[in-house]
Amino acid sequence: MILNGVFSAIIILILSTFPVSAAQKKPVYGSHGAVASADIIATRIGLDILKQGGNAVDAAVAVGFTLAVTYPQAGNIGGGGFMIVRTGNNEFYALDYREKAPAAAHRDMYLDENKNVIEASSTLGYLASGVPGTVAGLYEAHRRFGKLPWNKLLQPAIEIAENGFEINRYKENSLGYRYEKFLLFPATKAVFTKNGEKYHAGDLLVQKDLAETLKRIRDKGTDGFYSGKTAELIAEAMAENNGLITEEDLADYNAKWREPLEFEYRGYGIISMPPPSSGGLVLAEILNTLENTDIGRLGHNSSAMIHLWVEAERQAYADRAEYMGDADFVSVPVAELISKEYAKQNFYNIDPYFARKSENVHAGLKQIPEHVETTHFSIVDENGMAVSNTYTLNGSFGSCVVIPGTGILMNNEMDDFSIKPGYANMFGLIGNEANAIEAGKRMLSSMTPTMVTRNDSLFMIVGSPGGSTIITTVAQVLSNVIDHGMNIREAVEAPKFHHQWLPDYIRYERLGFPVDVLNNLRNMGHQLQKTDALGDTHAVLWDNKHKEWTAWSDPKKNGQALAY
Ligand code: GLY
């Protein structure tokens, strides 16, 4: 008996000292390059482009156009996004190809005569779309950094659109989820239903009109989308259906190079997206606050660790609602928000034992006057050029409008504006003046394509979908590696949680947290709400010991990482 007891104690000691299951989780690895995206077809095409001598931007262009065909719930040419590019000599560039409000858009466009929000007007149908930016963005990235010819990079997407691809169980589910909405729009019904019936696993999805549109983009570049036949078809359909986007709006669209948002976390360089994304700013606020203590020593996903994170998130999202918007239109106090002094002040406002109520936590820069399907891919090539790209239609399948004759599925990104002060958007986010609708303005985003450096070498590429939860997912993956010593697979797969100030509760992954951790958090005063999944991370990490790239895609959805 005594021996048995000793034996058990030794086993427990061994198990707690060596995380056996964690050690078995191996990411994919290779010394040349890696691609991690939400779709196996797109990942394979990206890797082929690298093997053919293309660089990371070439692969990103091919992956971006392929996802528009094979991952239509978020991959797109009718939406927009952000890209961080790192060149082989360690220079970083941030490309903003976010949608913008059409010229005829105005502040109260989604309100009725009594100033009440007209239900679904900013999420479903023609009026929900901003002017798309994806084609301009991918073209501009290629113009500046691409190596292989543009037409070669579009060819795989064209062939898949023309000949079709087989729907798997995951895609059957995601198409099924929006089926009722597809029936509302004839061109959408024609593409995403089988003569009005649901698609099933094993069916072939063919997109002939989309193939023709992609051929025009292949042959004419941005003119194949923003002028000529494609632009005419978009403007015509908009005019007939109460939408706002005109040929002039399309002709006026430009992707913009921005100054990347850079800060340090525990000696690592973090490079992320500045406004009109809130991603980099909120990421910096959260990590800067946590830097004031040793997060690793609290233990991964302990209640003490989660409590500190949540209180840091609460403040950062309160600031998001108040201060953040398109910096071309409003003044965003970037330097103040990412300062270490501000983070220290926020850290010392946290009670280590008790949750604050969000109604008592306000935007914190006192000197300032009052006033969900996306997708990410990460790519690195053998010269260390890298791309971290997040783009979106906003909701799953965007506005559910396919423009007749083009196969283009349009975004419902206008919902990312604050359509009425204090009114929650589809992610429960509220906003104020800084993110009010104005003609030509870009709506505030949470997309957080990010890279990390160590000693001026590329260390990590990371990003995720998830609307408002994108930023906290990216932050946790970063911290899992930096603070908790996880490899990229462990960091990506580890259970996630999220708090965004309002609504005032912690969302947590249903199967990821022990009951006693949840009970401890309740005892501290936190409200909790379980959810199936948070984020869908696709990331690449340098393994310095083996001198190779490691990569992993979140297994919760349909993603796949490959390296060679
Ligand atoms: N549409 C989600 C975002 O940009 O945050």
Residues whose N, C-alpha, C, O or C-beta is under 5 A from the ligand:
A	BS01	LIG	T392 N394 L444 S445 S446 M447 G467
